[in-house]
């Protein structure tokens, strides 16, 4: 991959990471909270608790994505970003544009998904 492309994706990945970390910070600082005095009845409270649980699951997924972004940024620093972890071939630019944290080329990813479907 060209250095120019790596720098472009580095900026994209850093922006994604910063946005996700900002969302996590909002959760930590209490901008998202549950105050029982805000709800006149149990149904409203239950609905709010369900929304908070959903946000918790969403933050967990975001944490996984942050880890993948960090890994991609390390690969950029090492100069190996865009290489398939399975076969070592270069991942197509279209695939990386669609998913900057892609670890596998499209062929290896399709093979991995087919294996997962057979084992499920």
Secondary structure as GFF3:
##gff-version 3
##sequence-region A 1 120
A	DSSP	alpha_helix	3	28	.	.	.	ID=ss1
A	DSSP	three_ten_helix	36	38	.	.	.	ID=ss2
A	DSSP	alpha_helix	42	78	.	.	.	ID=ss3
A	DSSP	alpha_helix	93	98	.	.	.	ID=ss4
A	DSSP	alpha_helix	106	119	.	.	.	ID=ss5
###
